[in-house]
Amino acid sequence: MTRVLILCTHNSARSQMGEGLLRHLSREHGLDLDVHSAGTEATFVKPQAAEVMAELGIDLSSHTSKTLWDVPDPWTFDYVITVCDSAAENCPNYPATTTMRHYPFRDPSGGSLERWREVRDQMKSRLALFVLALNEGRAVPDSDEHTPDLTSA
């Protein structure tokens, strides 16, 4: 089983959406992924994240905000994906066997539901490329491969 961690700052929005999306996409493609999310700090899962994910049939109601130390076996991930610059800068060093990727997305917090949907949809597209690569036995896309600047306004 391949283990994947999605890391953000507060584990309240982007990393939570990424966890739900990656689980959903991996099931759709028949991949056996063990997906977790965490933050460099723990807060709470934002209701807007749960709302826009529910629109895709992905339930985040049982998700809680957690730090890396709350995740089972935090040093044994095959892939660690950071989804914000702060998490990328503060991410601990992983063993050489862990593949690191940085896929930055704009923080939807404080924005309209439309902005939340835009970030969700960008994440879905990006993580679909990740799943497709795994499913085809290829290397996962580099941090900047086929990725427009998704952090700008």
C-alpha positions, 0 to 999 in steps of 0.5 A: 500500500502506498502512503500519502500525506498532504500537508498544509499549515492549519489542516483546516482547508486545502489539506483536508480537501486534498485528503478527501479528493485523493481518497476519492480519486484513488478509489475511482482508479482502483489504487490502494492508497493510505491517505492522510492530511496534517498541518504544521499546526492544528485548528479546525476543519472549516465548514466551507471545505466540507460544504464544497466537498459535499457538492462532489459527494465527498464527506469530510464530516468525520475529519479533524484538524491534526498535526503531523504528530497525530498521524500514524507512523508519520515518517513512513510516507511514500509521498508528502505533498505540501499545498501551501508555501508555509508548509513547504518551508516548515516541512520536516526532513523526510527520509530519502525514500519519501518523494516530496512534492509541492503543489501550492494552491491559493488559500480560499479562507475568507473568500466566497464559496465560488473561490472555495470551489475554484481551489477545490477544482484546481486541486482535483485536476492536480491530484488527478495527474498525481493519481494517473501517474501512480496508476500508470507506474510513472513518476509523479509530476514534479512540483512545477510540471504542468502547473499554472501559478495557482496561488495568485489572486 
